[in-house]
Amino acid sequence: MAKQDMRAAYFPHIDGLRLGRLCRVAPPHCGRPARVRLIEISEYASLRDLDRTYVRVLLTQLTETLA
C-alpha cells in the first residue's frame, strides 16, 4: 500500500499500491469464490493506528469488495 493511503504499515512505500487502485483491481478477483481462498492483512502496525482509522478503512474496503 502507498504511504499516503496506509500510514499504519510497518514499511509503507511512496510508490505502493494506492487504495483507489486496489478498489478497482480487487473486486473482479474477490467476486469469484473459486479464485480467492484466503485474504491476509500483513504489515499492519496497530501501534501506528491508535485511533484505528486505517483498520477501519481496510475492513470497510474488504466488506464492500466481498459483499
All heavy atoms as TSV, in Angstrom:
chain	resi	resn	atom	element	x	y	z
A	1	MET	N	N	0.830	-1.176	0.000
A	1	MET	CA	C	0.000	0.000	0.000
A	1	MET	C	C	0.878	1.244	0.000
A	1	MET	O	O	1.966	1.237	0.549
A	1	MET	CB	C	-0.901	0.018	1.225
A	1	MET	CG	C	-1.948	-1.080	1.301
A	1	MET	SD	S	-3.277	-0.942	0.093
A	1	MET	CE	C	-3.919	0.671	0.407
A	2	ALA	N	N	0.357	2.274	-0.584
A	2	ALA	CA	C	1.069	3.547	-0.653
A	2	ALA	C	C	1.094	4.218	0.715
A	2	ALA	O	O	0.137	4.144	1.480
A	2	ALA	CB	C	0.395	4.459	-1.661
A	3	LYS	N	N	2.191	4.867	0.997
A	3	LYS	CA	C	2.376	5.534	2.287
A	3	LYS	C	C	1.263	6.539	2.569
A	3	LYS	O	O	0.761	6.629	3.686
A	3	LYS	CB	C	3.733	6.229	2.303
A	3	LYS	CG	C	4.080	6.877	3.608
A	3	LYS	CD	C	5.471	7.459	3.576
A	3	LYS	CE	C	5.865	8.008	4.933
A	3	LYS	NZ	N	7.257	8.457	4.937
A	4	GLN	N	N	0.838	7.279	1.555
A	4	GLN	CA	C	-0.190	8.296	1.766
A	4	GLN	C	C	-1.566	7.689	2.060
A	4	GLN	O	O	-2.425	8.359	2.611
A	4	GLN	CB	C	-0.269	9.287	0.598
A	4	GLN	CG	C	-0.501	8.654	-0.742
A	4	GLN	CD	C	0.774	8.343	-1.486
A	4	GLN	OE1	O	1.715	7.814	-0.936
A	4	GLN	NE2	N	0.809	8.654	-2.768
A	5	ASP	N	N	-1.799	6.421	1.718
A	5	ASP	CA	C	-3.082	5.767	1.981
A	5	ASP	C	C	-3.054	4.845	3.190
A	5	ASP	O	O	-4.096	4.565	3.775
A	5	ASP	CB	C	-3.522	4.944	0.773
A	5	ASP	CG	C	-3.936	5.814	-0.394
A	5	ASP	OD1	O	-4.211	7.002	-0.188
A	5	ASP	OD2	O	-3.976	5.291	-1.521
A	6	MET	N	N	-1.887	4.339	3.564
A	6	MET	CA	C	-1.790	3.385	4.668
A	6	MET	C	C	-0.560	3.680	5.510
A	6	MET	O	O	0.469	3.038	5.399
A	6	MET	CB	C	-1.731	1.949	4.121
A	6	MET	CG	C	-1.716	0.876	5.177
A	6	MET	SD	S	-3.000	0.973	6.431
A	6	MET	CE	C	-4.469	0.769	5.463
A	7	ARG	N	N	-0.680	4.673	6.354
A	7	ARG	CA	C	0.444	5.039	7.217
A	7	ARG	C	C	0.643	4.048	8.359
A	7	ARG	O	O	1.643	4.089	9.039
A	7	ARG	CB	C	0.243	6.445	7.760
A	7	ARG	CG	C	0.283	7.487	6.661
A	7	ARG	CD	C	0.381	8.883	7.233
A	7	ARG	NE	N	0.350	9.877	6.192
A	7	ARG	CZ	C	1.405	10.258	5.477
A	7	ARG	NH1	N	2.570	9.718	5.705
A	7	ARG	NH2	N	1.289	11.171	4.540
A	8	ALA	N	N	-0.312	3.166	8.562
A	8	ALA	CA	C	-0.208	2.176	9.638
A	8	ALA	C	C	0.408	0.873	9.130
A	8	ALA	O	O	0.031	-0.201	9.548
A	8	ALA	CB	C	-1.573	1.913	10.233
A	9	ALA	N	N	1.354	0.979	8.235
A	9	ALA	CA	C	2.080	-0.199	7.748
A	9	ALA	C	C	3.479	-0.171	8.346
A	9	ALA	O	O	4.012	0.893	8.650
A	9	ALA	CB	C	2.157	-0.177	6.229
A	10	TYR	N	N	4.052	-1.345	8.516
A	10	TYR	CA	C	5.413	-1.405	9.044
A	10	TYR	C	C	6.394	-0.732	8.091
A	10	TYR	O	O	7.284	-0.009	8.505
A	10	TYR	CB	C	5.850	-2.857	9.268
A	10	TYR	CG	C	5.208	-3.488	10.468
A	10	TYR	CD1	C	4.274	-4.502	10.321
A	10	TYR	CD2	C	5.526	-3.066	11.754
A	10	TYR	CE1	C	3.678	-5.080	11.421
A	10	TYR	CE2	C	4.934	-3.635	12.861
A	10	TYR	CZ	C	4.014	-4.651	12.688
A	10	TYR	OH	O	3.421	-5.217	13.780
A	11	PHE	N	N	6.223	-0.982	6.800
A	11	PHE	CA	C	7.117	-0.416	5.796
A	11	PHE	C	C	6.298	0.206	4.661
A	11	PHE	O	O	6.229	-0.338	3.567
A	11	PHE	CB	C	8.049	-1.502	5.224
A	11	PHE	CG	C	8.876	-2.171	6.274
A	11	PHE	CD1	C	8.566	-3.438	6.736
A	11	PHE	CD2	C	9.969	-1.510	6.819
A	11	PHE	CE1	C	9.326	-4.044	7.720
A	11	PHE	CE2	C	10.739	-2.114	7.805
A	11	PHE	CZ	C	10.412	-3.383	8.257
A	12	PRO	N	N	5.662	1.365	4.901
A	12	PRO	CA	C	4.881	1.996	3.826
A	12	PRO	C	C	5.805	2.474	2.707
A	12	PRO	O	O	6.946	2.847	2.955
A	12	PRO	CB	C	4.198	3.171	4.526
A	12	PRO	CG	C	5.008	3.436	5.744
A	12	PRO	CD	C	5.659	2.139	6.130
A	13	HIS	N	N	5.301	2.415	1.481
A	13	HIS	CA	C	6.104	2.774	0.317
A	13	HIS	C	C	5.494	3.964	-0.407
A	13	HIS	O	O	4.278	4.036	-0.582
A	13	HIS	CB	C	6.185	1.595	-0.654
A	13	HIS	CG	C	6.825	0.392	-0.051
A	13	HIS	ND1	N	8.181	0.247	0.012
A	13	HIS	CD2	C	6.301	-0.699	0.550
A	13	HIS	CE1	C	8.468	-0.898	0.606
A	13	HIS	NE2	N	7.339	-1.495	0.950
A	14	ILE	N	N	6.344	4.866	-0.846
A	14	ILE	CA	C	5.881	6.022	-1.620
A	14	ILE	C	C	5.261	5.550	-2.934
A	14	ILE	O	O	4.254	6.086	-3.377
A	14	ILE	CB	C	7.043	7.008	-1.879
A	14	ILE	CG1	C	7.461	7.656	-0.559
A	14	ILE	CG2	C	6.635	8.073	-2.888
A	14	ILE	CD1	C	8.705	8.506	-0.643
A	15	ASP	N	N	5.823	4.518	-3.540
A	15	ASP	CA	C	5.342	4.003	-4.820
A	15	ASP	C	C	4.414	2.805	-4.654
A	15	ASP	O	O	4.192	2.052	-5.598
A	15	ASP	CB	C	6.521	3.605	-5.708
A	15	ASP	CG	C	7.387	4.792	-6.079
A	15	ASP	OD1	O	6.830	5.898	-6.216
A	15	ASP	OD2	O	8.602	4.621	-6.220
A	16	GLY	N	N	3.842	2.599	-3.475
A	16	GLY	CA	C	2.972	1.453	-3.228
A	16	GLY	C	C	1.626	1.587	-3.920
A	16	GLY	O	O	1.290	2.621	-4.500
A	17	LEU	N	N	0.842	0.543	-3.838
A	17	LEU	CA	C	-0.476	0.493	-4.446
A	17	LEU	C	C	-1.413	1.455	-3.728
A	17	LEU	O	O	-1.547	1.424	-2.508
A	17	LEU	CB	C	-1.022	-0.938	-4.338
A	17	LEU	CG	C	-2.363	-1.226	-4.989
A	17	LEU	CD1	C	-2.255	-1.059	-6.502
A	17	LEU	CD2	C	-2.813	-2.630	-4.640
A	18	ARG	N	N	-2.040	2.339	-4.487
A	18	ARG	CA	C	-2.985	3.301	-3.922
A	18	ARG	C	C	-4.315	2.613	-3.624
A	18	ARG	O	O	-4.701	1.657	-4.298
A	18	ARG	CB	C	-3.231	4.461	-4.895
A	18	ARG	CG	C	-2.017	5.327	-5.222
A	18	ARG	CD	C	-1.473	6.062	-4.014
A	18	ARG	NE	N	-2.470	6.815	-3.274
A	18	ARG	CZ	C	-2.681	8.116	-3.390
A	18	ARG	NH1	N	-1.966	8.841	-4.211
A	18	ARG	NH2	N	-3.614	8.708	-2.662
A	19	LEU	N	N	-5.024	3.087	-2.616
A	19	LEU	CA	C	-6.284	2.483	-2.212
A	19	LEU	C	C	-7.298	2.502	-3.356
A	19	LEU	O	O	-8.006	1.526	-3.580
A	19	LEU	CB	C	-6.845	3.194	-0.984
A	19	LEU	CG	C	-8.113	2.596	-0.401
A	19	LEU	CD1	C	-7.895	1.155	0.034
A	19	LEU	CD2	C	-8.604	3.428	0.763
A	20	GLY	N	N	-7.368	3.584	-4.079
A	20	GLY	CA	C	-8.285	3.672	-5.215
A	20	GLY	C	C	-8.015	2.614	-6.261
A	20	GLY	O	O	-8.932	2.022	-6.829
A	21	ARG	N	N	-6.769	2.338	-6.513
A	21	ARG	CA	C	-6.389	1.295	-7.476
A	21	ARG	C	C	-6.763	-0.083	-6.937
A	21	ARG	O	O	-7.278	-0.924	-7.657
A	21	ARG	CB	C	-4.881	1.374	-7.750
A	21	ARG	CG	C	-4.361	0.301	-8.632
A	21	ARG	CD	C	-4.496	0.693	-10.084
A	21	ARG	NE	N	-3.783	-0.294	-10.874
A	21	ARG	CZ	C	-4.335	-0.914	-11.892
A	21	ARG	NH1	N	-5.556	-0.617	-12.267
A	21	ARG	NH2	N	-3.667	-1.809	-12.571
A	22	LEU	N	N	-6.530	-0.294	-5.657
A	22	LEU	CA	C	-6.899	-1.563	-5.038
A	22	LEU	C	C	-8.401	-1.793	-5.161
A	22	LEU	O	O	-8.852	-2.901	-5.464
A	22	LEU	CB	C	-6.479	-1.572	-3.570
A	22	LEU	CG	C	-6.888	-2.793	-2.756
A	22	LEU	CD1	C	-6.196	-4.044	-3.285
A	22	LEU	CD2	C	-6.555	-2.584	-1.297
A	23	CYS	N	N	-9.186	-0.749	-4.963
A	23	CYS	CA	C	-10.646	-0.856	-5.052
A	23	CYS	C	C	-11.094	-1.237	-6.459
A	23	CYS	O	O	-12.101	-1.910	-6.627
A	23	CYS	CB	C	-11.305	0.458	-4.645
A	23	CYS	SG	S	-11.036	0.901	-2.926
A	24	ARG	N	N	-10.346	-0.812	-7.473
A	24	ARG	CA	C	-10.691	-1.154	-8.852
A	24	ARG	C	C	-10.182	-2.530	-9.249
A	24	ARG	O	O	-10.798	-3.210	-10.055
A	24	ARG	CB	C	-10.136	-0.103	-9.805
A	24	ARG	CG	C	-10.848	1.227	-9.731
A	24	ARG	CD	C	-10.432	2.173	-10.832
A	24	ARG	NE	N	-9.013	2.439	-10.874
A	24	ARG	CZ	C	-8.371	3.383	-10.189
A	24	ARG	NH1	N	-9.057	4.151	-9.363
A	24	ARG	NH2	N	-7.080	3.565	-10.309
A	25	VAL	N	N	-9.071	-2.965	-8.704
A	25	VAL	CA	C	-8.447	-4.231	-9.087
A	25	VAL	C	C	-9.043	-5.422	-8.335
A	25	VAL	O	O	-9.233	-6.486	-8.911
A	25	VAL	CB	C	-6.924	-4.172	-8.839
A	25	VAL	CG1	C	-6.277	-5.515	-9.047
A	25	VAL	CG2	C	-6.286	-3.140	-9.750
A	26	ALA	N	N	-9.343	-5.262	-7.068
A	26	ALA	CA	C	-9.749	-6.392	-6.223
A	26	ALA	C	C	-11.116	-6.996	-6.546
A	26	ALA	O	O	-11.237	-8.222	-6.562
A	26	ALA	CB	C	-9.695	-5.980	-4.756
A	27	PRO	N	N	-12.171	-6.223	-6.793
A	27	PRO	CA	C	-13.498	-6.826	-6.950
A	27	PRO	C	C	-13.621	-7.946	-7.977
A	27	PRO	O	O	-14.228	-8.961	-7.677
A	27	PRO	CB	C	-14.402	-5.637	-7.303
A	27	PRO	CG	C	-13.734	-4.488	-6.638
A	27	PRO	CD	C	-12.250	-4.771	-6.793
A	28	PRO	N	N	-13.070	-7.841	-9.169
A	28	PRO	CA	C	-13.225	-8.960	-10.109
A	28	PRO	C	C	-12.617	-10.267	-9.590
A	28	PRO	O	O	-13.126	-11.345	-9.853
A	28	PRO	CB	C	-12.488	-8.492	-11.366
A	28	PRO	CG	C	-12.397	-7.025	-11.250
A	28	PRO	CD	C	-12.357	-6.728	-9.772
A	29	HIS	N	N	-11.558	-10.175	-8.829
A	29	HIS	CA	C	-10.907	-11.375	-8.314
A	29	HIS	C	C	-11.595	-11.893	-7.063
A	29	HIS	O	O	-11.698	-13.093	-6.853
A	29	HIS	CB	C	-9.431	-11.087	-8.028
A	29	HIS	CG	C	-8.695	-10.650	-9.247
A	29	HIS	ND1	N	-8.390	-11.502	-10.274
A	29	HIS	CD2	C	-8.243	-9.438	-9.619
A	29	HIS	CE1	C	-7.770	-10.839	-11.232
A	29	HIS	NE2	N	-7.671	-9.579	-10.852
A	30	CYS	N	N	-12.078	-10.995	-6.230
A	30	CYS	CA	C	-12.739	-11.392	-4.981
A	30	CYS	C	C	-14.163	-11.877	-5.231
A	30	CYS	O	O	-14.724	-12.588	-4.413
A	30	CYS	CB	C	-12.757	-10.237	-3.995
A	30	CYS	SG	S	-11.107	-9.803	-3.413
A	31	GLY	N	N	-14.752	-11.501	-6.336
A	31	GLY	CA	C	-16.114	-11.909	-6.651
A	31	GLY	C	C	-16.220	-13.332	-7.148
A	31	GLY	O	O	-17.305	-13.850	-7.346
A	32	ARG	N	N	-15.107	-13.985	-7.348
A	32	ARG	CA	C	-15.091	-15.365	-7.819
A	32	ARG	C	C	-14.602	-16.260	-6.684
A	32	ARG	O	O	-13.403	-16.364	-6.444
A	32	ARG	CB	C	-14.157	-15.497	-9.016
A	32	ARG	CG	C	-14.585	-14.646	-10.175
A	32	ARG	CD	C	-13.598	-14.769	-11.295
A	32	ARG	NE	N	-13.959	-13.890	-12.376
A	32	ARG	CZ	C	-13.120	-13.456	-13.273
A	32	ARG	NH1	N	-11.854	-13.809	-13.205
A	32	ARG	NH2	N	-13.521	-12.667	-14.233
A	33	PRO	N	N	-15.525	-16.944	-5.998
A	33	PRO	CA	C	-15.134	-17.741	-4.832
A	33	PRO	C	C	-14.057	-18.783	-5.121
A	33	PRO	O	O	-13.232	-19.072	-4.272
A	33	PRO	CB	C	-16.439	-18.416	-4.411
A	33	PRO	CG	C	-17.508	-17.559	-4.972
A	33	PRO	CD	C	-16.947	-16.954	-6.236
A	34	ALA	N	N	-14.053	-19.339	-6.308
A	34	ALA	CA	C	-13.050	-20.360	-6.623
A	34	ALA	C	C	-11.644	-19.766	-6.715
A	34	ALA	O	O	-10.663	-20.480	-6.573
A	34	ALA	CB	C	-13.406	-21.048	-7.936
A	35	ARG	N	N	-11.542	-18.472	-6.939
A	35	ARG	CA	C	-10.234	-17.848	-7.113
A	35	ARG	C	C	-9.647	-17.330	-5.810
A	35	ARG	O	O	-8.449	-17.190	-5.689
A	35	ARG	CB	C	-10.339	-16.696	-8.112
A	35	ARG	CG	C	-10.724	-17.192	-9.495
A	35	ARG	CD	C	-10.580	-16.123	-10.484
A	35	ARG	NE	N	-9.158	-15.995	-10.806
A	35	ARG	CZ	C	-8.672	-15.115	-11.635
A	35	ARG	NH1	N	-9.471	-14.266	-12.213
A	35	ARG	NH2	N	-7.397	-15.048	-11.880
A	36	VAL	N	N	-10.486	-16.997	-4.844
A	36	VAL	CA	C	-9.991	-16.431	-3.587
A	36	VAL	C	C	-10.244	-17.424	-2.464
A	36	VAL	O	O	-11.379	-17.769	-2.167
A	36	VAL	CB	C	-10.684	-15.089	-3.274
A	36	VAL	CG1	C	-10.230	-14.551	-1.935
A	36	VAL	CG2	C	-10.415	-14.084	-4.380
A	37	ARG	N	N	-9.179	-17.891	-1.877
A	37	ARG	CA	C	-9.283	-18.836	-0.771
A	37	ARG	C	C	-8.948	-18.189	0.568
A	37	ARG	O	O	-9.391	-18.633	1.606
A	37	ARG	CB	C	-8.333	-20.020	-0.984
A	37	ARG	CG	C	-8.609	-20.793	-2.212
A	37	ARG	CD	C	-9.772	-21.724	-1.962
A	37	ARG	NE	N	-9.952	-22.565	-3.122
A	37	ARG	CZ	C	-11.108	-22.897	-3.608
A	37	ARG	NH1	N	-12.205	-22.470	-3.035
A	37	ARG	NH2	N	-11.209	-23.652	-4.660
A	38	LEU	N	N	-8.137	-17.146	0.530
A	38	LEU	CA	C	-7.671	-16.538	1.758
A	38	LEU	C	C	-7.305	-15.089	1.492
A	38	LEU	O	O	-6.739	-14.767	0.455
A	38	LEU	CB	C	-6.427	-17.288	2.259
A	38	LEU	CG	C	-5.690	-16.702	3.451
A	38	LEU	CD1	C	-6.485	-16.955	4.720
A	38	LEU	CD2	C	-4.323	-17.352	3.570
A	39	ILE	N	N	-7.652	-14.240	2.422
A	39	ILE	CA	C	-7.207	-12.846	2.373
A	39	ILE	C	C	-6.463	-12.598	3.670
A	39	ILE	O	O	-7.005	-12.804	4.757
A	39	ILE	CB	C	-8.378	-11.869	2.226
A	39	ILE	CG1	C	-9.059	-12.075	0.881
A	39	ILE	CG2	C	-7.891	-10.431	2.366
A	39	ILE	CD1	C	-10.288	-11.234	0.677
A	40	GLU	N	N	-5.234	-12.191	3.549
A	40	GLU	CA	C	-4.404	-11.941	4.726
A	40	GLU	C	C	-3.984	-10.481	4.740
A	40	GLU	O	O	-3.550	-9.935	3.733
A	40	GLU	CB	C	-3.152	-12.811	4.676
A	40	GLU	CG	C	-2.223	-12.569	5.831
A	40	GLU	CD	C	-0.973	-13.425	5.770
A	40	GLU	OE1	O	-0.903	-14.333	4.939
A	40	GLU	OE2	O	-0.060	-13.149	6.555
A	41	ILE	N	N	-4.156	-9.868	5.877
A	41	ILE	CA	C	-3.688	-8.497	6.042
A	41	ILE	C	C	-2.365	-8.588	6.794
A	41	ILE	O	O	-2.330	-9.000	7.947
A	41	ILE	CB	C	-4.697	-7.647	6.830
A	41	ILE	CG1	C	-6.010	-7.563	6.060
A	41	ILE	CG2	C	-4.125	-6.256	7.090
A	41	ILE	CD1	C	-7.116	-6.883	6.810
A	42	SER	N	N	-1.314	-8.247	6.115
A	42	SER	CA	C	0.002	-8.271	6.746
A	42	SER	C	C	0.590	-6.871	6.717
A	42	SER	O	O	0.100	-5.991	6.019
A	42	SER	CB	C	0.929	-9.252	6.032
A	42	SER	OG	O	1.097	-8.875	4.691
A	43	GLU	N	N	1.587	-6.670	7.499
A	43	GLU	CA	C	2.267	-5.378	7.569
A	43	GLU	C	C	1.430	-4.286	8.217
A	43	GLU	O	O	1.721	-3.123	8.075
A	43	GLU	CB	C	2.749	-4.908	6.188
A	43	GLU	CG	C	3.780	-5.802	5.560
A	43	GLU	CD	C	5.091	-5.822	6.335
A	43	GLU	OE1	O	5.501	-4.780	6.862
A	43	GLU	OE2	O	5.691	-6.894	6.412
A	44	TYR	N	N	0.351	-4.656	8.893
A	44	TYR	CA	C	-0.457	-3.663	9.607
A	44	TYR	C	C	0.166	-3.439	10.976
A	44	TYR	O	O	0.351	-4.372	11.752
A	44	TYR	CB	C	-1.904	-4.132	9.749
A	44	TYR	CG	C	-2.721	-3.240	10.647
A	44	TYR	CD1	C	-3.118	-1.986	10.215
A	44	TYR	CD2	C	-3.055	-3.630	11.931
A	44	TYR	CE1	C	-3.848	-1.144	11.045
A	44	TYR	CE2	C	-3.779	-2.806	12.764
A	44	TYR	CZ	C	-4.174	-1.569	12.320
A	44	TYR	OH	O	-4.885	-0.743	13.155
A	45	ALA	N	N	0.481	-2.194	11.286
A	45	ALA	CA	C	1.112	-1.837	12.557
A	45	ALA	C	C	0.101	-1.114	13.431
A	45	ALA	O	O	-0.126	0.088	13.277
A	45	ALA	CB	C	2.331	-0.964	12.301
A	46	SER	N	N	-0.516	-1.831	14.346
A	46	SER	CA	C	-1.559	-1.237	15.183
A	46	SER	C	C	-1.041	-0.084	16.041
A	46	SER	O	O	-1.793	0.831	16.370
A	46	SER	CB	C	-2.207	-2.299	16.062
A	46	SER	OG	O	-1.251	-2.890	16.905
A	47	LEU	N	N	0.238	-0.100	16.382
A	47	LEU	CA	C	0.795	0.992	17.177
A	47	LEU	C	C	0.932	2.288	16.379
A	47	LEU	O	O	1.134	3.349	16.962
A	47	LEU	CB	C	2.152	0.592	17.753
A	47	LEU	CG	C	2.101	-0.528	18.793
A	47	LEU	CD1	C	3.518	-0.897	19.244
A	47	LEU	CD2	C	1.255	-0.119	19.987
A	48	ARG	N	N	0.791	2.211	15.074
A	48	ARG	CA	C	0.790	3.415	14.231
A	48	ARG	C	C	-0.629	3.853	13.887
A	48	ARG	O	O	-0.826	4.766	13.093
A	48	ARG	CB	C	1.566	3.153	12.942
A	48	ARG	CG	C	3.020	2.911	13.179
A	48	ARG	CD	C	3.744	2.734	11.890
A	48	ARG	NE	N	5.137	2.422	12.145
A	48	ARG	CZ	C	6.019	2.182	11.212
A	48	ARG	NH1	N	5.669	2.228	9.944
A	48	ARG	NH2	N	7.260	1.902	11.520
A	49	ASP	N	N	-1.607	3.176	14.455
A	49	ASP	CA	C	-3.009	3.446	14.154
A	49	ASP	C	C	-3.806	3.506	15.455
A	49	ASP	O	O	-4.773	2.774	15.650
A	49	ASP	CB	C	-3.541	2.327	13.241
A	49	ASP	CG	C	-4.892	2.633	12.652
A	49	ASP	OD1	O	-5.300	3.811	12.634
A	49	ASP	OD2	O	-5.551	1.686	12.197
A	50	LEU	N	N	-3.403	4.382	16.342
A	50	LEU	CA	C	-4.007	4.437	17.673
A	50	LEU	C	C	-5.489	4.781	17.653
A	50	LEU	O	O	-6.251	4.328	18.497
A	50	LEU	CB	C	-3.237	5.411	18.559
A	50	LEU	CG	C	-1.783	5.010	18.828
A	50	LEU	CD1	C	-1.089	6.071	19.665
A	50	LEU	CD2	C	-1.708	3.648	19.496
A	51	ASP	N	N	-5.926	5.563	16.677
A	51	ASP	CA	C	-7.358	5.898	16.604
A	51	ASP	C	C	-8.121	4.930	15.687
A	51	ASP	O	O	-9.297	5.094	15.442
A	51	ASP	CB	C	-7.571	7.343	16.155
A	51	ASP	CG	C	-7.053	7.606	14.757
A	51	ASP	OD1	O	-6.429	6.718	14.142
A	51	ASP	OD2	O	-7.282	8.729	14.267
A	52	ARG	N	N	-7.439	3.918	15.195
A	52	ARG	CA	C	-7.997	2.838	14.372
A	52	ARG	C	C	-8.580	3.313	13.034
A	52	ARG	O	O	-9.461	2.669	12.473
A	52	ARG	CB	C	-9.024	2.051	15.170
A	52	ARG	CG	C	-8.424	1.303	16.328
A	52	ARG	CD	C	-9.470	0.508	17.059
A	52	ARG	NE	N	-8.903	-0.338	18.080
A	52	ARG	CZ	C	-8.573	0.043	19.298
A	52	ARG	NH1	N	-8.724	1.304	19.645
A	52	ARG	NH2	N	-8.083	-0.810	20.171
A	53	THR	N	N	-8.080	4.407	12.530
A	53	THR	CA	C	-8.534	4.938	11.247
A	53	THR	C	C	-8.235	3.976	10.107
A	53	THR	O	O	-9.102	3.679	9.286
A	53	THR	CB	C	-7.852	6.294	10.960
A	53	THR	OG1	O	-8.222	7.201	11.987
A	53	THR	CG2	C	-8.251	6.839	9.601
A	54	TYR	N	N	-7.009	3.487	10.044
A	54	TYR	CA	C	-6.585	2.670	8.907
A	54	TYR	C	C	-7.179	1.270	8.936
A	54	TYR	O	O	-7.499	0.706	7.890
A	54	TYR	CB	C	-5.066	2.631	8.816
A	54	TYR	CG	C	-4.505	3.996	8.532
A	54	TYR	CD1	C	-3.901	4.746	9.526
A	54	TYR	CD2	C	-4.627	4.564	7.274
A	54	TYR	CE1	C	-3.413	6.017	9.269
A	54	TYR	CE2	C	-4.154	5.839	7.009
A	54	TYR	CZ	C	-3.544	6.560	8.013
A	54	TYR	OH	O	-3.075	7.820	7.753
A	55	VAL	N	N	-7.379	0.700	10.116
A	55	VAL	CA	C	-8.012	-0.618	10.174
A	55	VAL	C	C	-9.469	-0.505	9.741
A	55	VAL	O	O	-10.004	-1.394	9.093
A	55	VAL	CB	C	-7.863	-1.286	11.563
A	55	VAL	CG1	C	-8.784	-0.679	12.586
A	55	VAL	CG2	C	-8.072	-2.783	11.451
A	56	ARG	N	N	-10.113	0.608	10.041
A	56	ARG	CA	C	-11.491	0.810	9.579
A	56	ARG	C	C	-11.544	0.905	8.061
A	56	ARG	O	O	-12.459	0.371	7.430
A	56	ARG	CB	C	-12.079	2.066	10.213
A	56	ARG	CG	C	-12.458	1.873	11.655
A	56	ARG	CD	C	-13.225	3.076	12.208
A	56	ARG	NE	N	-13.448	2.907	13.620
A	56	ARG	CZ	C	-12.809	3.573	14.572
A	56	ARG	NH1	N	-11.921	4.495	14.258
A	56	ARG	NH2	N	-13.067	3.342	15.839
A	57	VAL	N	N	-10.580	1.590	7.473
A	57	VAL	CA	C	-10.508	1.691	6.006
A	57	VAL	C	C	-10.349	0.298	5.399
A	57	VAL	O	O	-11.042	-0.068	4.441
A	57	VAL	CB	C	-9.347	2.614	5.569
A	57	VAL	CG1	C	-9.088	2.506	4.080
A	57	VAL	CG2	C	-9.638	4.052	5.958
A	58	LEU	N	N	-9.440	-0.501	5.956
A	58	LEU	CA	C	-9.220	-1.855	5.450
A	58	LEU	C	C	-10.478	-2.709	5.576
A	58	LEU	O	O	-10.879	-3.392	4.625
A	58	LEU	CB	C	-8.074	-2.527	6.205
A	58	LEU	CG	C	-6.680	-2.041	5.879
A	58	LEU	CD1	C	-5.678	-2.641	6.873
A	58	LEU	CD2	C	-6.302	-2.414	4.462
A	59	LEU	N	N	-11.110	-2.681	6.731
A	59	LEU	CA	C	-12.299	-3.501	6.943
A	59	LEU	C	C	-13.470	-3.053	6.075
A	59	LEU	O	O	-14.209	-3.887	5.543
A	59	LEU	CB	C	-12.696	-3.491	8.415
A	59	LEU	CG	C	-11.716	-4.207	9.338
A	59	LEU	CD1	C	-12.146	-4.036	10.787
A	59	LEU	CD2	C	-11.596	-5.669	8.977
A	60	THR	N	N	-13.636	-1.764	5.918
A	60	THR	CA	C	-14.692	-1.258	5.042
A	60	THR	C	C	-14.465	-1.710	3.614
A	60	THR	O	O	-15.385	-2.187	2.937
A	60	THR	CB	C	-14.764	0.281	5.111
A	60	THR	OG1	O	-15.056	0.667	6.450
A	60	THR	CG2	C	-15.820	0.830	4.165
A	61	GLN	N	N	-13.236	-1.589	3.140
A	61	GLN	CA	C	-12.931	-1.995	1.775
A	61	GLN	C	C	-13.138	-3.495	1.572
A	61	GLN	O	O	-13.721	-3.914	0.582
A	61	GLN	CB	C	-11.495	-1.606	1.402
A	61	GLN	CG	C	-11.143	-1.957	-0.022
A	61	GLN	CD	C	-12.081	-1.340	-1.017
A	61	GLN	OE1	O	-12.420	-0.168	-0.920
A	61	GLN	NE2	N	-12.526	-2.106	-1.989
A	62	LEU	N	N	-12.682	-4.303	2.512
A	62	LEU	CA	C	-12.877	-5.746	2.407
A	62	LEU	C	C	-14.362	-6.109	2.431
A	62	LEU	O	O	-14.819	-6.954	1.651
A	62	LEU	CB	C	-12.156	-6.470	3.520
A	62	LEU	CG	C	-10.654	-6.639	3.348
A	62	LEU	CD1	C	-10.035	-7.220	4.610
A	62	LEU	CD2	C	-10.355	-7.520	2.157
A	63	THR	N	N	-15.120	-5.471	3.301
A	63	THR	CA	C	-16.547	-5.739	3.398
A	63	THR	C	C	-17.268	-5.406	2.095
A	63	THR	O	O	-18.070	-6.186	1.591
A	63	THR	CB	C	-17.172	-4.947	4.559
A	63	THR	OG1	O	-16.499	-5.301	5.759
A	63	THR	CG2	C	-18.650	-5.218	4.699
A	64	GLU	N	N	-16.961	-4.249	1.531
A	64	GLU	CA	C	-17.593	-3.835	0.279
A	64	GLU	C	C	-17.167	-4.725	-0.886
A	64	GLU	O	O	-17.965	-5.048	-1.756
A	64	GLU	CB	C	-17.265	-2.381	-0.022
A	64	GLU	CG	C	-17.939	-1.409	0.922
A	64	GLU	CD	C	-17.497	0.025	0.713
A	64	GLU	OE1	O	-16.703	0.299	-0.204
A	64	GLU	OE2	O	-17.962	0.882	1.489
A	65	THR	N	N	-15.920	-5.123	-0.906
A	65	THR	CA	C	-15.399	-5.941	-2.000
A	65	THR	C	C	-15.971	-7.345	-1.967
A	65	THR	O	O	-16.300	-7.913	-2.996
A	65	THR	CB	C	-13.858	-6.005	-1.943
A	65	THR	OG1	O	-13.344	-4.667	-2.038
A	65	THR	CG2	C	-13.279	-6.830	-3.056
A	66	LEU	N	N	-16.101	-7.909	-0.773
A	66	LEU	CA	C	-16.542	-9.298	-0.652
A	66	LEU	C	C	-18.053	-9.461	-0.567
A	66	LEU	O	O	-18.564	-10.577	-0.666
A	66	LEU	CB	C	-15.907	-9.927	0.578
A	66	LEU	CG	C	-14.375	-10.011	0.526
A	66	LEU	CD1	C	-13.836	-10.495	1.852
A	66	LEU	CD2	C	-13.924	-10.908	-0.609
A	67	ALA	N	N	-18.777	-8.354	-0.391
A	67	ALA	CA	C	-20.239	-8.437	-0.258
A	67	ALA	C	C	-20.912	-8.860	-1.548
A	67	ALA	O	O	-20.459	-8.754	-2.607
A	67	ALA	CB	C	-20.794	-7.098	0.194
